[in-house]
Amino acid sequence: MTNSVITRFTFIPERAAEFSDDGREVVEMVLESIDEVREFSEQFSDALLDVSAIVNGQVVSLSDFASLD
């Protein structure tokens, strides 16, 4: 059994409307796994400023570990 991952994606202002009906730059999603977070982040890396996720009860910012571009 895997735990869902609560993830907040921060998008660049020019692309935010693609991911949010109201154009918000920060969008929260619940994804099935950290692998799904990684896949989404890689797929839309050109639109992201940062990604934060709650993993094992700790908030992790992916920009602390790797460049998103």
C-alpha positions in Angstrom: 0.0 0.0 0.0 1.4 3.4 -0.9 0.5 6.7 0.7 -0.7 9.6 -1.4 1.6 12.5 -1.7 0.3 16.0 -1.2 2.2 18.2 -3.6 2.3 21.9 -4.3 3.5 23.0 -7.6 4.5 26.6 -8.2 4.2 27.6 -11.8 5.7 30.6 -13.6 3.1 33.3 -14.1 3.0 32.9 -17.9 2.0 29.3 -17.6 -0.1 29.3 -14.4 -3.4 29.5 -16.4 -2.7 26.1 -18.0 -2.8 24.4 -14.6 -5.4 26.5 -12.7 -8.8 27.7 -13.7 -8.2 31.0 -11.9 -4.6 31.5 -12.9 -3.1 30.8 -9.5 0.6 30.2 -9.5 0.5 27.6 -6.7 -1.6 24.5 -7.3 -2.0 21.7 -4.8 -2.5 18.2 -6.0 -2.7 14.8 -4.4 -0.7 12.3 -6.4 -0.4 8.5 -5.9 3.4 8.3 -5.3 6.6 10.2 -5.3 7.3 8.7 -8.7 4.2 10.4 -10.0 5.5 13.7 -8.5 8.8 13.2 -10.3 7.2 12.3 -13.6 4.9 15.4 -13.5 7.8 17.6 -12.5 9.9 16.3 -15.4 7.1 16.6 -17.9 6.3 20.3 -17.0 9.7 21.4 -15.8 9.7 24.4 -18.2 6.6 25.7 -16.4 7.7 25.2 -12.8 9.4 27.4 -10.3 9.3 24.9 -7.4 7.7 21.7 -6.1 7.0 21.0 -2.5 5.7 17.6 -1.3 4.9 16.0 2.1 6.9 12.8 2.2 6.8 10.6 5.3 5.4 13.6 7.3 8.1 16.0 6.2 7.9 18.9 3.7 10.4 18.5 1.0 11.2 21.2 -1.6 12.5 19.6 -4.8 14.4 22.8 -5.7 16.6 22.0 -2.7 17.8 18.9 -4.5 17.8 19.6 -8.3 17.3 22.2 -10.9 13.9 22.2 -12.4 15.1 23.5 -15.8 
